[in-house]
Amino acid sequence: MRKSVWIGTEKCVQVLSLSTGKKEFAKKVQSGVFSLLHVEFNNEIWVGLDSGEIMVLEDSGTHKLSLFGHDRKVNSMRICEENVWSASSDGTMRIWTISSYEFVKQVDVKAPVLSIESEKSSIWGISHTGKLNMWDGRSLTMVHEVSRRVQNGIISITLLPVLDNGKVIGHNAWVTSSDKIVSIWKIITSNAYKEMQLPPTDNGS
């Protein structure tokens, strides 16, 4: 179990103790921090920067290496299968091997990718154009364009577990957009999904 939490701020990565809340150390970086990913396999933190650089830090904060390829900020990173997917405002996602840090493939989304989430062998990604897409983490290809109805841009996606008697039996994707719409997608399998209807609120909004 991790005993610390990593926080990205403007040109700095801070590590705080979970037990005391006190800062253990801080690592200065060259540009703004936009995403963090803990890679348990190597006990590392991947840091996505405003410049497009991905810094790989050891758990102690030591700079191990940097990965280059994006030319705009790295908004989100997730692990799927044996790879790390990085999503950027340059309109691409890049796939890297966890074990050797090798570049595997570039996925051209052609619009800034704001957020990605992983569930089993699939990657869900959203862009500011309002598209919600799903990629297969094994074949590294897009398998579905899930939503075509959001007009004002999707802001974020979060995968939340579905519980039955305390056991996780699946996940739902919660998607928010700038037109104040929240949609929920039930993930049936890595390639199948179903949109769920939200109950109306008391005030009708």
Disulfide bonds with the S-S distance in Angstrom:
none
